[in-house]
Amino acid sequence: MFCKKCGQQINNGANVCSNCGTKVVSEQSIKKIFNKANWSNENELNNSDCFVYNIPEDVKSEVRQNFGIEYNEQVLFVRDTSFWNSRNQGLVLTDGGIYCIPDNEKADEKIFFTWSAVKQVEYKDLVLYFWGYEEDNCPIHISYFMKSDDSTKALRLGKALAQNFTEMAQSITPEADPFDMAVEQYDQLYNAGKRDEALQFALSCARQEQENMKLFYTAAAHLCMIQKDYLRAISICNEGLNYCEYTSRMAMDLLYAKYSAFQWLNDKVEARKYCLPVMLYAPDDLQIGDGVLIKEDATNDFGIYEKEYVSNYLTQSYAKRKVLLPVKEYTNLDQEHLSVIDIKKLPDTHIEFPIGHPVAYQLYIGHPYISQKYIPFENYELELIEDKVREFCQIVQKLGATEITIECVNSSSSDNNTQSEQNISGNISYKIASASGSVQRERNNHLIDEISQSINLHQKFTPKAPLSLPDNLVWYPNEPSWQRLYEQRLQGTLLQHEERIETRKNRVLESSELNSIEGEFKSLFMEAKGHWNKNDEEKFTLQENAILSIQVHFISLEELQNEEVIQQAQINNITFTENERIYLEEFQICLEEASEISARERRLLDKFRIQLNISEDRAKELEESLLFPKLAKEELEYLEEYKACIEDGEISPKEQRLLDKLRIGLGISDNRAKEIEYLCNHKRK
């Protein structure tokens, strides 16, 4: 036997369907009552388009197919109103219910209801009214039950059918509410301690088509929370949220379970995201099982999450904090590509903004290598490339650059007003227009033209010794080509270099990200401002790739060494007599002509020293002032230890480890140590 409502097979002796709760009714009882109507007395049966009782198999087969009648229902009556007896229009009665297709060209307007849905049937003015259909009634004309238009016969047959159909409907005990039965079954399993069975039952109920059954998602989610299966609880919440309105009680219940699960998984960022809507939209009286008010609990929890999120914001990975949007108030935090923070809380993040910022509902991009620095979104590409160029120029100046020329090689601009030529003996001072300054650039200008106007330059320098790297470098550790440039300069072989810098290599947002960011930003912006225009959209256009060519000319190390002697003497307050200067010049010539001072050259230098009336000790001081610039006490100690290690040849791995420990203990950077080592090796040649 099968359920008349859901088709589930029913065990013998069962009173209700275990799947949907429908009262089990014997097929024989419905058929027996139906047979009380004496259809044959009215002479309406013609075995052509009006059938009852022993209906031919081919007719039953055709109406089952055309009317969508399940195989487990017994066909009791057929009235075919179609042309050519097509069996696809008219009315069919079964032991399960009533099927009616008024127009076979509108098959989707088929009428169907079960006998259990009928409360009472009345006949009036050639119409049978089936009360209880969709909370009202379904009127069906008597012509669907007889062929002739005899009004006297219609009255007699109509009243008889109304009485017969009412008796059939009332023979069925009203169906039990499937949801109430499911709740009772769930409670029995839960109270018996059968938690796994209760969970599976709740999920099977939730996944049924009936709308009220979806409430079992909340029971399943909270049961997973009790069992500490937090990942599954989140998965169930996500599934259930697809079936309810965002601010409904069911949604609030599921979101409460979801953010609580993230809290137990120690993911406070996600917990903060899903806690906010519960705090904003949960009804004041909504409780969880132990009597805790959800809205009140969420408000307290959000305050904790917010404080932790803001104070630890800069410790997140760059990918999670790359794009920041300050807001005046929270509406939702359901963004994948934006970090949203209340503008009043930003001081607690320790983020550094340009002067005049931050501004609510304006996007900011985090600097890829300076965690606390954030740049307005509109100008971030120009700002980053200017910053990178600025650092590169500082590096090459410290490495002995005599001339730097920068141009945008793919620029279409003919504006030469930004070019400049300066003779500089001090710190680098080249023209770079600040992207965050007062100059307002039109958004429709290309990035290439903006860069061409702000960075094109030509400069000359007077180098200073010794070679070194500037302090507090940002880009250098992530630029292998710059590191190779530094090594080449230390070796003394590099005199000219071209560096190409492309904006696309420094771009932190690609096209796919821009589209997602625009969608999330637009949603929040419109909630706050109520409008969106074309100018806002243009901000998210991917800029062209701009290529900068940087040409650098370096001083030779030999020239730099001659300059170094004079500079170092000035630093050390050393003054030379004329004879001492002559001796230094000859000593320098000997070093330039050969890789080392030979024994014969040393004898000749000693004779020349005696002629100049310079003592042996003074000659040694003069030579060391040329060979070794003045070093700090710690640097001298490191130099002496390094010289001792290389006396016997190559430095062993063990010696290198000890040297590294000494270097760290003396507070000498790795780059400075390499400079000292290079200086020592070069002077030994």
C-alpha positions in Angstrom: 0.0 0.0 0.0 1.2 3.5 -0.8 0.5 7.0 0.6 -2.1 8.9 -1.4 -0.2 12.2 -0.9 3.6 11.5 -1.2 3.6 8.0 -2.7 5.7 6.5 0.1 5.2 2.8 0.6 3.3 2.2 3.9 3.7 -0.8 6.1 0.7 -3.1 6.6 -1.3 -2.0 9.6 0.1 1.5 9.8 -2.4 4.3 10.6 -0.4 7.2 9.2 2.4 7.7 6.5 5.7 7.8 8.2 7.0 10.2 5.6 4.4 13.0 5.5 1.9 12.1 8.3 -1.1 11.6 6.1 -3.9 9.4 7.6 -4.0 6.0 6.0 -7.4 5.4 4.4 -8.4 2.1 2.9 -8.9 2.2 -0.9 -11.9 -0.1 -0.5 -13.7 2.4 1.8 -13.5 5.3 -0.8 -14.5 3.0 -3.6 -17.4 1.5 -1.6 -18.9 4.9 -0.8 -18.4 6.0 -4.5 -20.3 3.0 -5.7 -23.4 4.2 -3.8 -24.1 6.7 -6.5 -26.3 5.0 -9.0 -24.8 6.4 -12.2 -26.5 3.8 -14.5 -30.0 5.0 -13.6 -29.4 8.4 -15.3 -28.3 6.8 -18.6 -25.2 9.0 -18.9 -22.7 6.2 -19.4 -21.9 5.6 -23.1 -18.4 3.9 -22.9 -17.2 6.5 -25.3 -16.6 9.7 -23.4 -18.3 9.0 -20.0 -17.1 6.0 -18.0 -17.7 4.6 -14.5 -17.0 1.3 -12.7 -15.5 -1.2 -15.2 -13.5 1.3 -17.3 -11.5 -0.1 -20.2 -7.8 -0.6 -19.7 -6.9 1.6 -22.7 -9.0 4.5 -21.4 -7.4 4.3 -17.9 -3.9 4.1 -19.4 -4.5 7.2 -21.6 -6.0 9.3 -18.8 -3.2 8.3 -16.4 -0.6 9.6 -18.9 -2.5 12.8 -19.9 -3.8 13.8 -16.4 -0.6 12.8 -14.5 -2.3 10.1 -12.3 0.0 7.9 -10.3 -0.1 4.1 -10.9 -1.1 3.4 -7.2 -4.4 5.3 -7.6 -7.6 3.6 -8.8 -9.5 5.3 -11.6 -13.3 5.5 -10.7 -14.8 7.8 -13.3 -13.8 9.4 -16.6 -15.6 12.3 -18.4 -13.8 13.0 -21.6 -14.6 16.5 -23.1 -11.9 16.6 -25.7 -12.4 16.4 -29.5 -12.0 12.9 -31.1 -11.9 11.3 -27.6 -8.2 12.2 -27.1 -8.5 11.7 -23.3 -6.5 14.9 -22.6 -9.4 17.1 -21.5 -12.2 16.7 -19.0 -12.5 15.2 -15.5 -11.2 12.1 -13.7 -12.2 10.8 -10.3 -9.8 8.4 -8.4 -9.8 7.0 -4.9 -7.1 9.6 -4.2 -8.7 12.8 -5.5 -10.1 14.8 -8.4 -8.3 15.8 -11.6 -9.7 18.3 -14.0 -8.2 19.8 -17.3 -10.7 22.4 -18.5 -8.7 23.2 -21.7 -6.1 20.8 -23.2 -4.3 23.8 -24.7 -3.6 25.1 -21.2 -2.5 21.8 -19.5 -0.5 23.8 -16.9 -3.9 25.1 -15.5 -4.9 21.6 -14.4 -7.0 21.4 -11.2 -6.1 18.7 -8.7 -7.0 18.2 -5.0 -7.2 15.1 -2.8 -10.4 13.9 -1.0 -8.7 14.7 2.3 -8.6 18.4 1.2 -12.4 18.5 0.8 -14.6 19.5 3.7 -18.0 19.5 2.0 -19.5 19.5 -1.5 -22.6 21.4 -2.5 -24.7 21.6 -5.7 -26.2 24.9 -6.9 -27.3 26.1 -10.3 -25.5 23.4 -12.4 -22.3 23.7 -10.4 -20.7 21.4 -7.8 -18.8 23.4 -5.2 -15.9 21.6 -3.5 -15.3 23.5 -0.3 -11.9 23.4 1.3 -9.9 23.8 -1.9 -7.2 26.5 -1.3 -9.1 27.8 1.8 -12.2 28.5 -0.4 -14.0 26.4 -2.9 -13.5 24.9 -6.4 -16.6 25.2 -8.7 -16.9 22.5 -11.3 -19.8 22.5 -13.8 -22.2 19.6 -13.9 -21.3 19.0 -17.5 -18.0 17.4 -16.3 -20.2 14.7 -14.7 -22.9 14.1 -17.4 -23.4 14.5 -21.1 -27.0 15.6 -21.5 -28.2 19.2 -20.9 -31.4 18.0 -19.1 -31.7 20.5 -16.2 -34.1 18.2 -14.2 -31.6 15.3 -14.5 -28.8 17.7 -13.7 -30.5 18.8 -10.5 -31.2 15.2 -9.4 -27.7 13.9 -10.3 -25.9 17.0 -8.9 -27.5 16.7 -5.4 -26.8 13.0 -5.3 -23.2 13.5 -6.3 -22.7 16.3 -3.8 -24.0 14.0 -1.0 -21.9 11.1 -2.3 -18.7 13.2 -2.6 -19.2 14.8 0.9 -19.4 11.3 2.4 -16.3 10.2 0.6 -14.3 13.3 1.8 -15.6 13.0 5.4 -14.6 9.3 5.6 -11.0 10.5 5.7 -9.7 11.6 9.1 -8.0 15.0 8.7 -4.3 14.7 8.0 -1.9 15.1 10.8 0.4 18.1 10.3 3.7 16.5 9.0 5.8 19.2 10.7 4.2 18.5 14.1 4.7 14.8 13.7 8.3 15.4 12.7 9.0 17.6 15.7 7.5 14.9 18.0 9.7 12.2 16.3 12.8 14.4 16.6 12.1 15.1 20.3 11.8 11.4 21.0 15.1 10.7 19.4 16.9 13.6 21.1 15.5 12.9 24.6 16.5 9.2 24.2 20.1 10.3 23.7 20.1 9.2 20.0 21.9 12.3 18.8 23.3 10.9 15.6 19.8 9.6 14.6 18.2 12.8 15.6 20.7 14.8 13.4 20.0 12.6 10.4 16.3 12.8 10.9 16.4 16.6 11.2 18.4 16.9 8.0 16.0 14.5 6.1 13.1 16.7 7.3 14.9 19.9 6.4 15.6 18.7 2.8 11.9 18.0 2.1 10.0 20.4 -0.2 7.6 21.6 2.5 8.5 25.1 3.5 8.0 24.8 7.2 10.2 21.7 7.3 13.2 24.0 6.5 13.1 25.0 10.1 14.8 21.7 10.9 18.0 23.2 9.6 18.2 25.2 12.9 17.7 22.0 15.0 20.4 20.3 12.9 22.9 23.2 13.3 22.4 23.5 17.0 22.8 19.7 17.4 26.1 19.9 15.6 27.2 22.7 18.0 26.3 20.5 21.0 28.4 17.7 19.5 31.3 20.2 18.8 31.2 19.4 15.1 31.7 23.1 14.2 32.7 22.7 10.5 29.5 20.7 9.8 27.4 23.2 11.8 28.7 25.9 9.4 28.0 23.8 6.4 24.4 23.1 7.6 23.9 26.8 8.3 25.0 27.8 4.8 22.6 25.2 3.3 19.7 26.5 5.4 20.3 30.1 4.7 19.5 29.5 1.1 15.9 28.9 2.0 15.1 31.9 4.2 14.9 35.7 4.0 18.1 37.4 5.2 16.4 39.0 8.3 13.9 36.3 9.1 13.9 34.6 12.5 15.2 31.4 10.9 18.1 33.3 9.3 19.0 34.9 12.7 19.0 31.5 14.4 21.3 30.0 11.7 23.6 33.0 11.7 23.9 32.9 15.5 24.9 29.2 15.3 27.3 30.1 12.4 29.2 32.9 14.1 29.3 30.9 17.3 30.9 28.0 15.4 33.6 30.3 13.9 34.2 31.6 17.5 34.9 28.0 18.7 37.2 27.5 15.7 39.1 30.6 16.8 38.3 32.5 13.6 37.2 35.8 15.1 37.3 37.6 11.7 34.6 35.4 10.3 32.7 35.4 13.6 32.6 39.2 13.5 31.2 39.1 9.9 28.2 36.9 10.8 27.6 38.3 14.2 26.8 41.8 12.9 23.4 40.9 11.2 22.3 39.1 14.3 23.1 42.2 16.4 21.3 44.4 13.9 18.2 42.4 12.9 17.5 39.7 15.4 14.1 40.1 17.1 14.4 41.2 20.8 12.5 38.1 22.0 14.4 35.5 19.9 16.1 33.0 22.3 18.1 29.8 22.0 17.2 26.7 24.0 18.8 27.8 27.3 16.9 31.1 27.4 19.7 33.3 26.1 18.4 36.3 24.1 20.2 36.1 20.8 20.3 39.8 20.0 21.7 40.7 23.4 24.3 38.0 23.2 25.4 39.0 19.7 25.7 42.7 20.7 28.2 41.7 23.5 30.1 39.3 21.2 30.4 41.8 18.4 32.0 44.4 20.7 34.7 41.8 21.6 35.2 40.7 18.0 35.4 44.3 16.8 38.0 45.4 19.4 40.2 42.4 18.5 39.8 42.8 14.8 40.7 46.5 14.8 43.7 46.2 17.2 45.1 43.2 15.2 44.2 44.4 11.7 47.7 45.0 10.5 48.8 41.5 11.6 46.6 39.9 9.0 48.0 38.6 5.8 48.3 41.2 3.0 45.6 39.5 0.9 43.0 39.9 3.7 43.7 43.6 4.4 44.8 44.8 0.9 41.7 47.0 0.3 40.2 49.0 3.1 36.9 50.9 3.3 36.1 53.2 6.2 32.4 53.6 7.0 30.3 55.8 9.3 28.2 52.8 10.4 28.0 49.1 9.7 25.3 47.7 7.5 26.9 44.4 6.6 30.3 42.8 6.6 29.6 40.1 4.0 32.5 41.2 1.7 35.2 38.9 0.3 37.5 41.6 -1.1 37.0 44.6 1.2 38.0 45.2 4.8 35.3 47.4 6.3 36.0 49.3 9.5 34.2 52.0 11.4 36.1 55.3 10.7 35.9 56.2 14.4 37.9 53.0 15.2 40.7 53.5 12.6 43.1 55.2 15.1 43.2 52.0 17.0 44.6 50.2 13.9 47.7 52.4 13.8 47.3 52.8 10.1 49.1 55.8 8.5 47.1 57.8 6.0 48.1 60.9 3.9 47.2 64.3 5.2 43.4 64.9 5.0 42.6 61.2 5.2 40.9 58.9 6.0 37.5 59.8 4.5 34.4 57.7 5.0 33.4 55.6 1.9 36.7 56.2 0.1 38.8 53.1 -0.8 42.4 52.7 0.3 45.0 50.3 -0.8 47.6 48.9 1.6 51.3 49.4 0.6 52.6 45.9 -0.3 55.8 46.3 1.8 54.9 48.9 4.5 52.1 47.3 6.5 50.9 50.5 8.2 50.8 52.7 5.1 47.5 53.0 3.1 47.1 55.0 -0.1 43.9 56.4 -1.7 42.7 54.0 -4.3 42.4 56.5 -7.1 46.2 57.2 -7.1 47.7 54.1 -5.7 49.5 52.9 -8.9 51.2 56.3 -9.4 52.1 56.6 -5.7 53.7 53.2 -5.6 55.8 53.7 -8.7 56.9 57.1 -7.5 57.9 55.5 -4.2 59.8 52.7 -6.0 61.6 55.2 -8.3 62.5 57.4 -5.4 64.2 54.4 -3.6 66.0 53.2 -6.7 67.5 56.7 -7.2 68.6 56.9 -3.6 70.3 53.5 -4.0 72.3 54.3 -7.1 73.4 57.6 -5.7 74.9 55.9 -2.7 76.6 53.5 -5.2 78.4 56.3 -6.9 76.0 57.5 -9.7 77.1 60.5 -11.6 74.1 60.9 -13.8 70.5 59.7 -13.8 68.0 60.0 -16.6 64.4 58.8 -16.3 61.8 58.7 -19.0 58.5 57.0 -19.7 59.3 55.0 -22.8 55.7 54.4 -23.9 54.5 58.0 -23.2 52.5 59.9 -25.8 53.0 63.2 -23.9 55.1 66.0 -25.4 55.2 68.0 -22.2 58.8 68.8 -21.3 58.1 71.2 -18.5 58.7 68.6 -15.9 62.2 67.8 -17.1 65.0 69.3 -15.0 68.8 69.2 -14.8 70.6 69.9 -11.6 74.1 69.8 -10.3 73.9 68.3 -6.8 76.6 67.6 -4.3 74.4 66.8 -1.4 71.4 64.5 -1.0 69.3 63.5 -4.0 66.6 66.0 -4.8 64.7 65.1 -7.9 61.3 66.1 -9.2 58.5 63.8 -8.2 55.0 65.1 -7.9 53.1 63.7 -4.9 50.0 61.8 -5.8 48.3 62.9 -2.7 49.2 66.6 -3.2 47.0 69.5 -4.2 47.3 68.8 -7.9 44.0 67.4 -9.1 44.5 65.1 -12.0 41.6 64.4 -14.3 40.5 60.8 -14.0 40.3 60.4 -17.8 44.1 61.0 -18.2 46.1 57.9 -18.9 48.4 56.6 -16.2 51.2 56.7 -18.8 50.8 60.5 -19.2 50.5 61.1 -15.5 53.8 59.3 -14.9 55.5 61.0 -17.8 54.4 64.4 -16.4 55.5 63.6 -12.8 58.7 61.5 -13.1 60.6 62.4 -16.3 64.0 63.9 -15.2 67.7 64.2 -15.9 70.2 64.8 -13.0 73.9 64.9 -12.4 75.7 64.2 -9.1 79.1 64.4 -7.4 79.5 61.0 -5.8 80.7 60.5 -2.2 82.6 57.5 -0.9 82.4 54.9 0.4 79.9 52.7 -1.5 76.9 51.7 0.7 73.2 51.1 0.8 70.7 53.7 2.2 69.0 52.8 5.5 65.4 51.6 5.8 65.0 50.2 2.3 61.5 49.0 1.4 61.6 47.7 -2.2 65.2 46.5 -2.3 64.7 43.2 -0.4 62.1 42.2 -3.0 64.0 43.3 -6.1 66.6 40.7 -7.3 67.8 42.9 -10.1 68.7 45.7 -7.7 70.6 43.3 -5.5 72.6 42.1 -8.5 73.3 45.8 -9.3 74.7 46.3 -5.8 77.0 43.2 -6.1 78.3 44.4 -9.5 79.1 47.8 -8.1 81.0 46.3 -5.2 83.1 44.3 -7.8 84.0 47.6 -9.5 83.0 46.4 -13.0 79.8 48.3 -13.6 79.9 51.8 -15.1 76.5 52.1 -16.8 73.1 50.5 -16.1 69.5 50.6 -17.4 66.6 49.6 -15.1 63.1 49.3 -16.4 60.2 49.6 -14.0 56.7 48.5 -15.1 53.5 49.5 -13.3 51.9 46.1 -14.0 54.6 44.4 -11.9 53.7 46.6 -8.9 49.9 46.4 -9.5 48.2 44.8 -6.5 44.8 44.6 -8.0 44.0 42.8 -11.3 41.0 43.1 -13.5 39.0 40.2 -11.9 39.6 41.7 -8.4 38.5 45.1 -9.6 35.2 43.8 -10.8 34.5 42.1 -7.4 35.7 45.1 -5.4 33.5 47.4 -7.5 30.4 45.3 -6.8 31.0 45.2 -3.1 31.9 48.9 -2.9 28.9 49.9 -5.0 26.5 48.0 -2.7 27.9 49.7 0.5 28.2 53.1 -1.2 24.6 53.1 -2.3 23.4 52.0 1.1 25.2 55.0 2.6 24.9 57.7 -0.2 21.9 56.5 -2.2 23.5 57.2 -5.6 26.1 55.9 -8.0 27.4 57.6 -11.2 29.7 57.0 -14.1 32.6 58.8 -12.5 32.5 56.3 -9.7 32.7 53.4 -12.2 35.7 55.0 -14.0 37.7 54.6 -10.8 37.7 50.8 -11.4 39.0 50.9 -14.9 42.3 48.9 -15.3 45.1 51.3 -16.2 47.5 50.8 -19.0 51.0 49.4 -18.2 53.5 52.2 -17.9 57.2 51.5 -18.5 59.9 53.7 -17.0 63.5 53.5 -18.3 66.1 54.6 -15.8 69.6 55.2 -17.3 72.4 55.4 -14.7 76.1 56.3 -15.2 78.6 55.5 -12.4 82.0 56.8 -11.4 84.8 54.2 -11.6 86.1 52.9 -8.3 89.6 54.2 -9.1 88.3 57.7 -9.4 86.2 57.2 -6.3 89.3 56.1 -4.3 91.2 59.2 -5.1 88.3 61.2 -4.0 88.0 59.0 -1.0 91.5 59.8 0.3 90.7 63.5 0.4 87.3 63.0 1.9 88.5 60.6 4.6 91.3 62.9 5.5 88.8 65.7 6.0 86.6 63.4 8.1 89.5 62.4 10.3 90.9 65.9 10.5 94.1 64.7 8.8 96.4 67.3 7.2 99.2 66.4 4.8 102.5 68.2 4.2 103.5 68.6 0.6 106.0 65.8 0.9 103.3 63.5 2.4 100.9 64.3 -0.4 103.7 63.4 -2.9 104.3 60.1 -1.2 100.6 59.2 -1.2 100.3 59.9 -4.9 103.3 57.6 -5.7 101.8 54.9 -3.4 98.5 55.2 -5.2 100.2 54.9 -8.6 101.9 51.7 -7.4 98.5 50.2 -6.4 96.9 51.1 -9.7 99.7 49.6 -11.9 99.9 46.3 -10.0 97.5 44.2 -8.0 100.0 44.4 -5.0 103.1 46.1 -3.8 106.1 44.0 -4.8 109.3 43.7 -2.7 111.2 45.7 -5.2 108.5 48.5 -5.2 108.6 48.4 -1.4 112.4 49.0 -1.4 112.1 51.9 -3.9 109.2 53.4 -1.9 111.3 53.2 1.3 114.2 55.1 -0.4 111.7 57.7 -1.7 110.2 58.0 1.8 113.7 58.7 3.3 114.3 61.4 0.6 111.0 63.0 1.6 112.0 62.9 5.2 109.0 60.8 6.3 109.4 58.3 9.1 108.5 54.6 8.6 105.6 54.9 11.2 104.2 58.0 9.5 104.4 56.3 6.1 102.4 53.4 7.5 99.7 55.8 8.7 99.6 57.5 5.3 99.2 54.2 3.5 96.5 53.0 5.9 94.6 56.2 5.5 94.4 55.4 1.8 93.8 51.7 2.1 91.2 51.7 4.9 88.7 54.5 5.5 88.0 55.3 9.1 85.8 52.5 10.6 83.9 52.4 13.9 85.4 50.5 16.8 83.0 47.6 16.2 83.7 47.6 12.5 87.5 47.6 13.1 87.1 44.6 15.4 85.1 42.7 12.7 87.7 43.6 10.1 90.6 42.3 12.2 88.7 39.0 12.8 87.9 38.7 9.1 91.5 39.4 8.0 92.6 36.6 10.5 90.2 34.1 9.0 91.3 34.7 5.4 95.0 34.6 6.1 95.0 30.8 5.4 92.8 30.9 2.3 89.0 30.2 2.0 86.7 30.7 5.0 85.3 27.4 6.2 81.5 27.1 6.9 82.3 26.8 10.7 84.3 30.1 10.6 81.6 31.8 8.6 79.0 30.8 11.2 81.2 32.3 14.0 81.8 35.4 11.9 78.0 35.9 11.5 77.5 35.5 15.2 80.3 38.1 15.9 78.7 40.4 13.3 75.3 40.2 14.9 76.8 40.7 18.4 78.6 43.8 17.2 75.4 45.2 15.7 76.8 45.2 12.1 74.3 44.7 9.3 74.8 42.0 6.7 75.2 44.6 3.9 77.7 46.6 5.9 79.7 43.5 6.7 79.9 42.7 2.9 81.2 46.2 2.3 84.0 45.8 4.9 84.9 42.4 3.5 85.0 43.7 0.0 87.2 46.6 1.1 89.6 44.2 2.8 89.8 41.8 -0.1 90.3 44.7 -2.6 93.1 46.3 -0.6 94.9 42.9 -0.3 95.2 42.5 -4.1 
